Amino acid sequence: PLCVTLFFKIDFGQKQKENFNKKIIAVLPFANFNETAETEFFADGITEDVLTQLSKISDLKVISRTSVMKYKNTAMNISDISKELGAGSILEGSVRTSGNKLRIVGQLIDANSDVHIWSETYDREMKDIFDIQSDIAERIAAALNAKLLPLEIKLMEKNNTKSIDAYTFYLKGKHHYFNYTEEENEKAIELFKKALKIDSNYALALAGLSDSYGQKVTKYWSTGEWIDSALTLGKKAVALNPD
């Protein structure tokens, strides 16, 4: 009689690891290494500013602020965050301030291999904050072999204000704005106004104030004339800084 032997290959569900594009980058919320939570706004502001600088590089795709802020103080590992966001590179860092001294630590991680691509510690004075943000973006571009166009370098090195005090009020305003309550929106308005008292041509503060005025109508049911004020300020912001 004919004897037939059958062999079966059993698949236990192991899947090949997915490799994400390294030029898709997520900037995780920078950790606040100060002793008090009062400076939390500064770490959040640095996160957003670095994200904004990187988004000026056309050869990179940067995950939005809305998507990354949910990972603030998260215990998730880099691999899981990468899978959720589809990002091949993860930037994480920390901020510590003391008087006019500033320490920013940044490290770029290849999410596919969990290997550090780039890391740097900046021990500088507060007045150097804008140069640090540009330097981080340029070094990340180099680490990822991203093309940097001359116009993009020019945009990254352009400062919106020369006043650290105005910048600080602006960051505080954004911090309150993103809490999305009517009371916090009013606090944001006052802080944007303080920034503009110091630097009346600070386009980002004008844009923030414009946005907050718009929120008064669209979210918090204030009267329609606030929209006129929002439009006036918004047009002025764009006129001052078309970029």
N, C-alpha and C positions, 0 to 999 in steps of 0.2 A: 504494500500500500504506500501511496505518496504521503510523505510527512512534510508539512509546511510550518516553519517557525516565523512568527511575527514579532517585530521589534517596535516598541513605542517610545517616542521621545516626549518626555514630560516637561512642559514649560511652567516653571513655578512663578511666573509673573514678573521676572526681573526685566526691567526695561533699560535700554541704553540711555545713558545720561545725556540730557539735552544740552547743547552748547548754545549760549546766547551771544549775540553780537556784542563785542567789547566796546563798540562805539555808542551803544545805548547805555547811558549812565544815570544812576539814581544817587542824588545827594541826600543822605539821611540827615535828620535833624542833629545839629552839632550839640554835644553835651555841654551843659553849664557846669563848670568846675569851680564856681564861686561858692562861698559858704552860705549865701542867702539866695532866695528865689527872686529877689528884687531885680536881679540882673538877667533873669531868664529871657527878657525881651532882646537882649544883646545877642545871645547865642542863636535865637530864632532869626534875628535880623541878618546875622552873618550867613546862616544857612541859605536864606532867600537870596542874598546878594551874590553868593558864590554860584548858586543855581542860575541866577540871571546872567552872570558873566559867561558861564559855560554855554548858555542857550544862544549866545551871540556867535558861536562857532558852528557854521553851517554843516561841517563834516561830522558833528556829533548830534545825537538825539538825546534830549534831556527829559527825564520823567518829571511831570508837573509837581508843583508844590503841594497841591491838594492830595495827590497820591502818596507822597512821601511822609507828610506830617503825621499820618496815623502810626508811623513807626517810632515816634518819639518815646523814649524810655522803654522800648520794646525788648523782650527777652528772646525774640526770634533770631535764628542764626542767618548768616549772610545767604546761604544756599536757598533757604525757604523764601526769603525776601526777594531774591533774584527771580525765583520761579513765579512769584505772584506778580511782579512788575515786568517781567520779560527783559530784565537789564543784565548785561554781561559784565558791567563794571559798577562797583559800589564805592562811593566816597563817604567816609565817616570822619568825624573829628570832634574836637573839644575847644572850648573857649574859657580863658581865665583872665580876669582883669584885676589890677591893683593900682589905684590912683591913675596915673597916666601911662602905666605899664600894661602891656597886653601880651598874652601868650595864646597863639592859635596852633593847634596840632591837626594836621590833616593826613589821611592815608587812603590811598586808592587800592582797591582789592579786585583782582580778577575773580569774579563770582563763579566761573566755571572750574577753577582750580584751587580757589581759596588762598591764592598767593598774592602777597603785596607787590604791586607794580611800582608804587611811588609812595614816599612818605616824607614829611618835612615838619619841623618845629620852628615857628616864628616867634622869637622873643624880641619884641619891638616896642616902640612908643605908640600911643593911641593915634597920633597924627599919621602914622604909616598904614592905617587900616585899609585905605583904598588901594595902595600899592600891593599889599598882601593879597587882596582879593584878585587883582589882575594877575599876580604872579602864580597863584594857585591854578587859575584857569589855563594859563599858558603852559605851565609845567604838566598839567594833566593832558593837554592836547599833545604835547611832545611824547609823553609816556604811551599814549594810544596811537601814535603816528597819524594824528589827525592833521589835515591841511589847515593852515591858518592864513587867511587872506589879509593883505595889508589893511583893508578897511576894517576887518574884524579886530585886528590888533589896536587900531586907532580907537574903535568904539570901547574896547575893554579898558583902555588907558585914560578914557575921558572921565573926569570927576564931575558929578552933578553939583557938588558943593565943596568949598574948601574949609567949611566950618565943622569941626567935630561936634560942637554943641548943637548945631542945627541938625546934623546927622543923627545924633542921639535922640533928640525930640522926635524926629521922623520915625526912627525905629520903635520908639515907645508908642507913637501913634498907630503904626501898623499892628503892633502887638495887641492893642486894645480893639482896633478895628476888626481883627480876625476872630474876636470872641463873639461877634454877631448878636449883640443885644443892643437895645436902644440906649441904655445907660453907657455901655462901653463905646458905642459910636459917638456919643457926645464927648467922652473923654478923648477919643481919637481926634475929634475936631479941634479941641483946645490945644492938643499937642502939635498938630500940624500948623496951627496958627502961631505957636511959639517958635517953631522952626522957621516960619516965614518972617517973623519979626527980626530974626537974626540974618536971614538971607532971603530977601523978597523975590529973588530970581531962581529959587530952588525948585526946579521943575517937578521933581518927584513929590515934594511936599504939596505943591499946587495940585498935582494929580490926585494925591491922597485926600486932600480937602474936597476936591471936586467929587470924588467917589463917595466920600462920607455924606456930602450934601445930597447926592443922588439916593443914597440908602435911606435918608430921612423920609423920602417920598415912597420909594419902591418897597421898603420893608416895614417902615414904622409910621406910615400914614400921615406924614406931615403935609402941609399945604403945597400946592404945585409950584409956587414961586421959587422954591429951593432948587428946582430943576434948572431954572434960568441961571441961578448962581453957579450951579454945577457946570453948566455948559460954558459959561464965561471963564471960569477957572481952568476947565479942561482945554479950551482953545488957547489960553495963555500958556499953559504947560507945554502943549505941542509946538507952539510958536517958539518957545525958548529952547526946546529940545525935540526936534523932529524925530529923533531916534528912539 
